[in-house]
Amino acid sequence: MPNVIDDEHAGYDPPARLRRLPTWLTAEVARQGRRLVNASLAQDGALRQHFTVLTSLAEQGPASQAELGRRLSIDRSDLHALLADLEGNGLVARARDERDRRRNVVTLTRPGRTALARLDKRIDAAQDALLAPLTASERQELGRLLQKILHAS
């Protein structure tokens, strides 16, 4: 099995025994996927975590900062920095919760929805690049098998 090597991992040549392990293979595929997603989103000046926050707000609705951090398992200080970036670009808005003035509620703005649509296309392109060697039915089967493993744990 040929190794995809990027500049960061030049000279990386793990032993064959490792390259046969499903755990090693899934970790390597995940690494390649992260690299492709990060590079794709960077074309829009975005980070993977920006996409994650925007997607959560679009799909799951507004949330307090604390709730959003729990939803996405993002550390409070990291989330604060991400929200500052997104708010600075007008993609999210933070406002005091009318029911509990101690909390900020984060919402997706109209420009945030527009940006998310653009980022979705970037994510789709990264997925297509990662899965290019597979047929459509193989992609579906891979997704099904990965879901099966994930939900069995």
Biotite code that builds the C-alpha atoms (Angstrom):
import biotite.structure as struc

atoms = struc.array([
    struc.Atom([0.000, 0.000, 0.000], chain_id="A", res_id=1, res_name="MET", atom_name="CA", element="C"),
    struc.Atom([1.572, 3.299, -1.034], chain_id="A", res_id=2, res_name="PRO", atom_name="CA", element="C"),
    struc.Atom([1.949, 6.019, 1.545], chain_id="A", res_id=3, res_name="ASN", atom_name="CA", element="C"),
    struc.Atom([0.722, 9.524, 0.849], chain_id="A", res_id=4, res_name="VAL", atom_name="CA", element="C"),
    struc.Atom([3.502, 11.693, 2.138], chain_id="A", res_id=5, res_name="ILE", atom_name="CA", element="C"),
    struc.Atom([3.224, 15.413, 2.670], chain_id="A", res_id=6, res_name="ASP", atom_name="CA", element="C"),
    struc.Atom([6.104, 17.762, 3.400], chain_id="A", res_id=7, res_name="ASP", atom_name="CA", element="C"),
    struc.Atom([5.481, 17.508, 7.142], chain_id="A", res_id=8, res_name="GLU", atom_name="CA", element="C"),
    struc.Atom([5.973, 13.740, 7.074], chain_id="A", res_id=9, res_name="HIS", atom_name="CA", element="C"),
    struc.Atom([8.730, 13.409, 4.485], chain_id="A", res_id=10, res_name="ALA", atom_name="CA", element="C"),
    struc.Atom([10.717, 10.277, 5.191], chain_id="A", res_id=11, res_name="GLY", atom_name="CA", element="C"),
    struc.Atom([7.879, 8.739, 7.192], chain_id="A", res_id=12, res_name="TYR", atom_name="CA", element="C"),
    struc.Atom([8.093, 5.001, 6.542], chain_id="A", res_id=13, res_name="ASP", atom_name="CA", element="C"),
    struc.Atom([6.296, 2.906, 9.154], chain_id="A", res_id=14, res_name="PRO", atom_name="CA", element="C"),
    struc.Atom([6.814, -0.857, 9.190], chain_id="A", res_id=15, res_name="PRO", atom_name="CA", element="C"),
    struc.Atom([4.431, -3.073, 7.194], chain_id="A", res_id=16, res_name="ALA", atom_name="CA", element="C"),
    struc.Atom([2.988, -4.581, 10.365], chain_id="A", res_id=17, res_name="ARG", atom_name="CA", element="C"),
    struc.Atom([1.697, -1.156, 11.417], chain_id="A", res_id=18, res_name="LEU", atom_name="CA", element="C"),
    struc.Atom([0.349, -0.389, 7.943], chain_id="A", res_id=19, res_name="ARG", atom_name="CA", element="C"),
    struc.Atom([-1.903, -3.470, 8.183], chain_id="A", res_id=20, res_name="ARG", atom_name="CA", element="C"),
    struc.Atom([-3.524, -2.490, 11.497], chain_id="A", res_id=21, res_name="LEU", atom_name="CA", element="C"),
    struc.Atom([-7.041, -1.018, 11.172], chain_id="A", res_id=22, res_name="PRO", atom_name="CA", element="C"),
    struc.Atom([-6.277, 1.385, 14.016], chain_id="A", res_id=23, res_name="THR", atom_name="CA", element="C"),
    struc.Atom([-3.189, 2.674, 12.229], chain_id="A", res_id=24, res_name="TRP", atom_name="CA", element="C"),
    struc.Atom([-5.042, 2.902, 8.909], chain_id="A", res_id=25, res_name="LEU", atom_name="CA", element="C"),
    struc.Atom([-7.960, 4.867, 10.363], chain_id="A", res_id=26, res_name="THR", atom_name="CA", element="C"),
    struc.Atom([-5.562, 7.233, 12.138], chain_id="A", res_id=27, res_name="ALA", atom_name="CA", element="C"),
    struc.Atom([-3.676, 7.851, 8.898], chain_id="A", res_id=28, res_name="GLU", atom_name="CA", element="C"),
    struc.Atom([-6.867, 8.410, 6.921], chain_id="A", res_id=29, res_name="VAL", atom_name="CA", element="C"),
    struc.Atom([-8.020, 10.820, 9.642], chain_id="A", res_id=30, res_name="ALA", atom_name="CA", element="C"),
    struc.Atom([-4.691, 12.679, 9.432], chain_id="A", res_id=31, res_name="ARG", atom_name="CA", element="C"),
    struc.Atom([-5.018, 12.994, 5.661], chain_id="A", res_id=32, res_name="GLN", atom_name="CA", element="C"),
    struc.Atom([-8.625, 14.106, 6.034], chain_id="A", res_id=33, res_name="GLY", atom_name="CA", element="C"),
    struc.Atom([-7.678, 16.789, 8.580], chain_id="A", res_id=34, res_name="ARG", atom_name="CA", element="C"),
    struc.Atom([-4.910, 18.026, 6.293], chain_id="A", res_id=35, res_name="ARG", atom_name="CA", element="C"),
    struc.Atom([-7.283, 18.264, 3.310], chain_id="A", res_id=36, res_name="LEU", atom_name="CA", element="C"),
    struc.Atom([-10.062, 19.919, 5.332], chain_id="A", res_id=37, res_name="VAL", atom_name="CA", element="C"),
    struc.Atom([-7.671, 22.398, 6.950], chain_id="A", res_id=38, res_name="ASN", atom_name="CA", element="C"),
    struc.Atom([-6.146, 23.342, 3.594], chain_id="A", res_id=39, res_name="ALA", atom_name="CA", element="C"),
    struc.Atom([-9.548, 23.692, 1.971], chain_id="A", res_id=40, res_name="SER", atom_name="CA", element="C"),
    struc.Atom([-11.001, 25.864, 4.735], chain_id="A", res_id=41, res_name="LEU", atom_name="CA", element="C"),
    struc.Atom([-7.836, 27.972, 4.858], chain_id="A", res_id=42, res_name="ALA", atom_name="CA", element="C"),
    struc.Atom([-8.650, 29.156, 1.328], chain_id="A", res_id=43, res_name="GLN", atom_name="CA", element="C"),
    struc.Atom([-11.499, 31.086, 2.984], chain_id="A", res_id=44, res_name="ASP", atom_name="CA", element="C"),
    struc.Atom([-9.412, 32.084, 6.009], chain_id="A", res_id=45, res_name="GLY", atom_name="CA", element="C"),
    struc.Atom([-11.350, 29.645, 8.195], chain_id="A", res_id=46, res_name="ALA", atom_name="CA", element="C"),
    struc.Atom([-10.373, 26.936, 10.636], chain_id="A", res_id=47, res_name="LEU", atom_name="CA", element="C"),
    struc.Atom([-11.991, 23.536, 11.143], chain_id="A", res_id=48, res_name="ARG", atom_name="CA", element="C"),
    struc.Atom([-13.257, 24.742, 14.532], chain_id="A", res_id=49, res_name="GLN", atom_name="CA", element="C"),
    struc.Atom([-14.902, 27.781, 12.878], chain_id="A", res_id=50, res_name="HIS", atom_name="CA", element="C"),
    struc.Atom([-16.784, 25.407, 10.593], chain_id="A", res_id=51, res_name="PHE", atom_name="CA", element="C"),
    struc.Atom([-17.735, 23.224, 13.560], chain_id="A", res_id=52, res_name="THR", atom_name="CA", element="C"),
    struc.Atom([-19.184, 26.161, 15.521], chain_id="A", res_id=53, res_name="VAL", atom_name="CA", element="C"),
    struc.Atom([-21.078, 27.560, 12.519], chain_id="A", res_id=54, res_name="LEU", atom_name="CA", element="C"),
    struc.Atom([-22.483, 24.121, 11.687], chain_id="A", res_id=55, res_name="THR", atom_name="CA", element="C"),
    struc.Atom([-23.619, 23.548, 15.263], chain_id="A", res_id=56, res_name="SER", atom_name="CA", element="C"),
    struc.Atom([-25.410, 26.885, 15.395], chain_id="A", res_id=57, res_name="LEU", atom_name="CA", element="C"),
    struc.Atom([-27.057, 26.222, 12.016], chain_id="A", res_id=58, res_name="ALA", atom_name="CA", element="C"),
    struc.Atom([-28.205, 22.685, 12.870], chain_id="A", res_id=59, res_name="GLU", atom_name="CA", element="C"),
    struc.Atom([-28.749, 22.825, 16.622], chain_id="A", res_id=60, res_name="GLN", atom_name="CA", element="C"),
    struc.Atom([-29.737, 26.454, 17.063], chain_id="A", res_id=61, res_name="GLY", atom_name="CA", element="C"),
    struc.Atom([-28.519, 29.271, 19.293], chain_id="A", res_id=62, res_name="PRO", atom_name="CA", element="C"),
    struc.Atom([-26.805, 28.332, 22.540], chain_id="A", res_id=63, res_name="ALA", atom_name="CA", element="C"),
    struc.Atom([-25.093, 29.851, 25.513], chain_id="A", res_id=64, res_name="SER", atom_name="CA", element="C"),
    struc.Atom([-21.327, 29.849, 25.242], chain_id="A", res_id=65, res_name="GLN", atom_name="CA", element="C"),
    struc.Atom([-21.138, 27.189, 27.961], chain_id="A", res_id=66, res_name="ALA", atom_name="CA", element="C"),
    struc.Atom([-23.693, 24.976, 26.204], chain_id="A", res_id=67, res_name="GLU", atom_name="CA", element="C"),
    struc.Atom([-21.928, 25.406, 22.874], chain_id="A", res_id=68, res_name="LEU", atom_name="CA", element="C"),
    struc.Atom([-18.618, 24.419, 24.475], chain_id="A", res_id=69, res_name="GLY", atom_name="CA", element="C"),
    struc.Atom([-20.199, 21.274, 25.938], chain_id="A", res_id=70, res_name="ARG", atom_name="CA", element="C"),
    struc.Atom([-21.942, 20.415, 22.639], chain_id="A", res_id=71, res_name="ARG", atom_name="CA", element="C"),
    struc.Atom([-18.682, 20.549, 20.747], chain_id="A", res_id=72, res_name="LEU", atom_name="CA", element="C"),
    struc.Atom([-16.247, 19.571, 23.508], chain_id="A", res_id=73, res_name="SER", atom_name="CA", element="C"),
    struc.Atom([-14.307, 22.806, 23.069], chain_id="A", res_id=74, res_name="ILE", atom_name="CA", element="C"),
    struc.Atom([-12.430, 24.304, 26.023], chain_id="A", res_id=75, res_name="ASP", atom_name="CA", element="C"),
    struc.Atom([-13.941, 27.557, 27.318], chain_id="A", res_id=76, res_name="ARG", atom_name="CA", element="C"),
    struc.Atom([-10.904, 29.715, 26.521], chain_id="A", res_id=77, res_name="SER", atom_name="CA", element="C"),
    struc.Atom([-10.524, 28.168, 23.055], chain_id="A", res_id=78, res_name="ASP", atom_name="CA", element="C"),
    struc.Atom([-14.218, 28.726, 22.371], chain_id="A", res_id=79, res_name="LEU", atom_name="CA", element="C"),
    struc.Atom([-13.969, 32.328, 23.527], chain_id="A", res_id=80, res_name="HIS", atom_name="CA", element="C"),
    struc.Atom([-11.172, 32.948, 20.989], chain_id="A", res_id=81, res_name="ALA", atom_name="CA", element="C"),
    struc.Atom([-13.096, 31.168, 18.201], chain_id="A", res_id=82, res_name="LEU", atom_name="CA", element="C"),
    struc.Atom([-16.232, 33.194, 18.915], chain_id="A", res_id=83, res_name="LEU", atom_name="CA", element="C"),
    struc.Atom([-14.219, 36.416, 18.973], chain_id="A", res_id=84, res_name="ALA", atom_name="CA", element="C"),
    struc.Atom([-12.904, 35.569, 15.472], chain_id="A", res_id=85, res_name="ASP", atom_name="CA", element="C"),
    struc.Atom([-16.359, 34.686, 14.176], chain_id="A", res_id=86, res_name="LEU", atom_name="CA", element="C"),
    struc.Atom([-18.008, 37.699, 15.800], chain_id="A", res_id=87, res_name="GLU", atom_name="CA", element="C"),
    struc.Atom([-15.284, 39.995, 14.469], chain_id="A", res_id=88, res_name="GLY", atom_name="CA", element="C"),
    struc.Atom([-16.139, 38.793, 10.977], chain_id="A", res_id=89, res_name="ASN", atom_name="CA", element="C"),
    struc.Atom([-19.873, 39.251, 11.588], chain_id="A", res_id=90, res_name="GLY", atom_name="CA", element="C"),
    struc.Atom([-20.606, 35.520, 11.328], chain_id="A", res_id=91, res_name="LEU", atom_name="CA", element="C"),
    struc.Atom([-22.046, 35.088, 14.831], chain_id="A", res_id=92, res_name="VAL", atom_name="CA", element="C"),
    struc.Atom([-23.599, 37.435, 17.356], chain_id="A", res_id=93, res_name="ALA", atom_name="CA", element="C"),
    struc.Atom([-23.367, 37.220, 21.121], chain_id="A", res_id=94, res_name="ARG", atom_name="CA", element="C"),
    struc.Atom([-26.069, 38.789, 23.261], chain_id="A", res_id=95, res_name="ALA", atom_name="CA", element="C"),
    struc.Atom([-27.059, 38.627, 26.910], chain_id="A", res_id=96, res_name="ARG", atom_name="CA", element="C"),
    struc.Atom([-29.632, 35.952, 27.631], chain_id="A", res_id=97, res_name="ASP", atom_name="CA", element="C"),
    struc.Atom([-32.868, 37.695, 28.632], chain_id="A", res_id=98, res_name="GLU", atom_name="CA", element="C"),
    struc.Atom([-33.680, 34.879, 31.096], chain_id="A", res_id=99, res_name="ARG", atom_name="CA", element="C"),
    struc.Atom([-30.233, 34.793, 32.680], chain_id="A", res_id=100, res_name="ASP", atom_name="CA", element="C"),
    struc.Atom([-28.213, 37.993, 32.267], chain_id="A", res_id=101, res_name="ARG", atom_name="CA", element="C"),
    struc.Atom([-25.015, 36.173, 33.318], chain_id="A", res_id=102, res_name="ARG", atom_name="CA", element="C"),
    struc.Atom([-25.040, 34.150, 30.092], chain_id="A", res_id=103, res_name="ARG", atom_name="CA", element="C"),
    struc.Atom([-24.249, 35.092, 26.519], chain_id="A", res_id=104, res_name="ASN", atom_name="CA", element="C"),
    struc.Atom([-26.321, 33.445, 23.809], chain_id="A", res_id=105, res_name="VAL", atom_name="CA", element="C"),
    struc.Atom([-24.538, 32.847, 20.515], chain_id="A", res_id=106, res_name="VAL", atom_name="CA", element="C"),
    struc.Atom([-26.504, 32.967, 17.270], chain_id="A", res_id=107, res_name="THR", atom_name="CA", element="C"),
    struc.Atom([-25.610, 32.530, 13.634], chain_id="A", res_id=108, res_name="LEU", atom_name="CA", element="C"),
    struc.Atom([-26.011, 35.706, 11.576], chain_id="A", res_id=109, res_name="THR", atom_name="CA", element="C"),
    struc.Atom([-27.147, 35.982, 7.971], chain_id="A", res_id=110, res_name="ARG", atom_name="CA", element="C"),
    struc.Atom([-23.520, 36.531, 6.828], chain_id="A", res_id=111, res_name="PRO", atom_name="CA", element="C"),
    struc.Atom([-22.653, 33.473, 8.951], chain_id="A", res_id=112, res_name="GLY", atom_name="CA", element="C"),
    struc.Atom([-25.160, 31.374, 6.996], chain_id="A", res_id=113, res_name="ARG", atom_name="CA", element="C"),
    struc.Atom([-23.692, 32.640, 3.733], chain_id="A", res_id=114, res_name="THR", atom_name="CA", element="C"),
    struc.Atom([-20.160, 31.838, 4.913], chain_id="A", res_id=115, res_name="ALA", atom_name="CA", element="C"),
    struc.Atom([-21.270, 28.389, 6.079], chain_id="A", res_id=116, res_name="LEU", atom_name="CA", element="C"),
    struc.Atom([-22.689, 27.614, 2.625], chain_id="A", res_id=117, res_name="ALA", atom_name="CA", element="C"),
    struc.Atom([-19.312, 28.565, 1.115], chain_id="A", res_id=118, res_name="ARG", atom_name="CA", element="C"),
    struc.Atom([-17.433, 26.480, 3.691], chain_id="A", res_id=119, res_name="LEU", atom_name="CA", element="C"),
    struc.Atom([-19.744, 23.510, 3.059], chain_id="A", res_id=120, res_name="ASP", atom_name="CA", element="C"),
    struc.Atom([-18.524, 23.526, -0.546], chain_id="A", res_id=121, res_name="LYS", atom_name="CA", element="C"),
    struc.Atom([-14.925, 23.564, 0.690], chain_id="A", res_id=122, res_name="ARG", atom_name="CA", element="C"),
    struc.Atom([-15.651, 20.622, 3.017], chain_id="A", res_id=123, res_name="ILE", atom_name="CA", element="C"),
    struc.Atom([-17.341, 18.705, 0.182], chain_id="A", res_id=124, res_name="ASP", atom_name="CA", element="C"),
    struc.Atom([-14.283, 19.257, -2.010], chain_id="A", res_id=125, res_name="ALA", atom_name="CA", element="C"),
    struc.Atom([-11.990, 17.946, 0.743], chain_id="A", res_id=126, res_name="ALA", atom_name="CA", element="C"),
    struc.Atom([-14.214, 14.874, 1.200], chain_id="A", res_id=127, res_name="GLN", atom_name="CA", element="C"),
    struc.Atom([-14.144, 14.252, -2.550], chain_id="A", res_id=128, res_name="ASP", atom_name="CA", element="C"),
    struc.Atom([-10.345, 14.546, -2.603], chain_id="A", res_id=129, res_name="ALA", atom_name="CA", element="C"),
    struc.Atom([-9.958, 12.144, 0.316], chain_id="A", res_id=130, res_name="LEU", atom_name="CA", element="C"),
    struc.Atom([-12.364, 9.579, -1.117], chain_id="A", res_id=131, res_name="LEU", atom_name="CA", element="C"),
    struc.Atom([-11.333, 9.956, -4.777], chain_id="A", res_id=132, res_name="ALA", atom_name="CA", element="C"),
    struc.Atom([-10.019, 6.369, -5.038], chain_id="A", res_id=133, res_name="PRO", atom_name="CA", element="C"),
    struc.Atom([-13.450, 4.971, -4.073], chain_id="A", res_id=134, res_name="LEU", atom_name="CA", element="C"),
    struc.Atom([-16.553, 4.465, -6.191], chain_id="A", res_id=135, res_name="THR", atom_name="CA", element="C"),
    struc.Atom([-19.851, 5.966, -5.036], chain_id="A", res_id=136, res_name="ALA", atom_name="CA", element="C"),
    struc.Atom([-20.995, 2.614, -3.649], chain_id="A", res_id=137, res_name="SER", atom_name="CA", element="C"),
    struc.Atom([-17.644, 2.096, -1.875], chain_id="A", res_id=138, res_name="GLU", atom_name="CA", element="C"),
    struc.Atom([-18.002, 5.554, -0.292], chain_id="A", res_id=139, res_name="ARG", atom_name="CA", element="C"),
    struc.Atom([-21.456, 4.628, 1.000], chain_id="A", res_id=140, res_name="GLN", atom_name="CA", element="C"),
    struc.Atom([-20.190, 1.303, 2.307], chain_id="A", res_id=141, res_name="GLU", atom_name="CA", element="C"),
    struc.Atom([-17.221, 2.959, 4.023], chain_id="A", res_id=142, res_name="LEU", atom_name="CA", element="C"),
    struc.Atom([-19.545, 5.439, 5.702], chain_id="A", res_id=143, res_name="GLY", atom_name="CA", element="C"),
    struc.Atom([-21.859, 2.637, 6.808], chain_id="A", res_id=144, res_name="ARG", atom_name="CA", element="C"),
    struc.Atom([-18.995, 0.563, 8.223], chain_id="A", res_id=145, res_name="LEU", atom_name="CA", element="C"),
    struc.Atom([-17.441, 3.516, 10.050], chain_id="A", res_id=146, res_name="LEU", atom_name="CA", element="C"),
    struc.Atom([-20.844, 4.371, 11.581], chain_id="A", res_id=147, res_name="GLN", atom_name="CA", element="C"),
    struc.Atom([-21.221, 0.752, 12.670], chain_id="A", res_id=148, res_name="LYS", atom_name="CA", element="C"),
    struc.Atom([-17.844, 0.780, 14.423], chain_id="A", res_id=149, res_name="ILE", atom_name="CA", element="C"),
    struc.Atom([-18.465, 4.181, 15.981], chain_id="A", res_id=150, res_name="LEU", atom_name="CA", element="C"),
    struc.Atom([-21.886, 3.303, 17.362], chain_id="A", res_id=151, res_name="HIS", atom_name="CA", element="C"),
    struc.Atom([-20.757, -0.083, 18.707], chain_id="A", res_id=152, res_name="ALA", atom_name="CA", element="C"),
    struc.Atom([-18.198, 1.561, 21.012], chain_id="A", res_id=153, res_name="SER", atom_name="CA", element="C"),
])
